[in-house]
Amino acid sequence: MSFLTALYPRVFSILSAMFLAPFVVFSGLMMSVFALGLFLISVGALMAIGKQVEDANLKVLQPSN
């Protein structure tokens, strides 16, 4: 490999960039999907907490006979 880098450094850098580009794109996509998943989980948890609070408030406001 050092023979290639000694003779064709630009070709080697282009080839290495072509080889590494899909991994960089894939890792970026996975990070964004992970962030979206965390966001959706947090929104779902906040909605569940809000529903529990709302139900508790309705029980307090409506006295049972």
PyMOL commands that set and color helices and strands:
alter all, ss='L'
color gray80, all
select helices_A, chain A and resi 2-7+9-61
alter helices_A, ss='H'
color red, helices_A
deselect
rebuild
show_as cartoon
